[in-house]
Amino acid sequence: MLQKEKSPSALLWLLIYWIFITLYLTVKEPPTAIIEESLAVYLEKVNAKELEKYVKVIECKPKPQPELSPYFLRGFGCDRCGSEYYDETAYSYAPSMDEINNYHTYCSDCVVVEE
């Protein structure tokens, strides 16, 4: 069976793991201070620029803002100011007139304030 080559850092972590297990079996309590100290020494030796090549910055894409669409309604209540309107244009994020009851509706005065 062929063995894969191990990188120096993998061998170091294997050594740290072996030390951890050995100390745990002899002392019967986890030697976290020893591990933290060895990790600090290891991180001091590692070049910061070497670590930078492993960092990947993922920029988040802006979500598209839904647009308010005008709908002519016989009667509706503005969900922002609470006023009742009859035979006027209501503005909503609803994609169609069939779904307008599932979305908030706004009057023309509140839409101007919103923009």
N, C-alpha and C positions, 0 to 999 in steps of 0.2 A: 504494500500500500504506500503510495507516495504522500509525503507530507508537504504541505504548503509552507512557503517561506513566511516567517513571521517578522513583522516590522519591529524595530527596537522599542517603540512605545508599547507594542503589544506584549513583548517579552518583559518589559518593565512592570506592566500591570499584572502579568502572570506572577512575577516575583513578589509584588506587593500582596497579591491574593494569597500566595503560599505563606508569606510571613504572617498575614492576618490569621489564617487557619491554624498555623503552628502556635502562635501566641494564644489564640482562643482556646485551643485544646490544653495548653499548659496552665494558663491563668484562670480559665473558666469564665472570663468576662471579656467582652469585645474591647480590644485595644484601639479605640477610636482616636485617641491622642496621637498614637504612633502613626496611624494612617494619615491623619490630617497633616502631621509634620512632614511625612514623606511626600505627600501630594504637594505641599507648599514648596519643598526643595525641588521637586520635579518641574513645577510650573515656573520657578525662578530660572531654571536652566533652559527652558524652551524659549526660543526667540519669538517675540510678539509678532514680528512680520511673518514668521512661518505659520503662525496660527491664522493670520488674516486671510491667507489663501483658501482656508476652509470655511470662511464666513460667506454666506450668500444672503444678500439683502433682497427681499421680495417686496416690491412696492405694491401697495394695494391700488387696485383700479377703482376710480370713482364710480359709484353706482349712478346710473342715469336717473335723473329726477323725473317723476311722472308729471305730465302736464295737465293743467285744468282744462276741461272741455266744456263749452257752453251747451246747455240743454234748455229748450223752452218747455216750462212746466206750468200746468194750470194752477197748482197750488203747492207751495213748499215752505218749509221753515229753515231759515239759515242756522246752521249748526255752530256758527261762531257768535253772532250777535243775538240770536233767538227770535228775530222778527219773522212775521208771516208775510208771504208774498203771493199774489194771485196774477196769473197770466204774465209772468216775467221770466227772464232768463236766469237760470240757476247754473252755477259752475261746480263741477265735480271732477274727481279723479277717476270716475267710473269709465271703463272702456266702451260701454255702449248704454243705450237708453234702457235696455232690459235689466242691467245690473245696477242701476242708479240707486235702488233702495238699499243696496249693500254698502254704499259709500256715503261719506258726508257731502252735504250740499252747502254752497255759499252764495250769498247775494253779491251783486256787482260792487257794492260799497266795501265789503270785506275782501274781495279779490284785489281791489286796488291797494288796500292796506297791506295785503300779503306780499305783493310784488315788491 
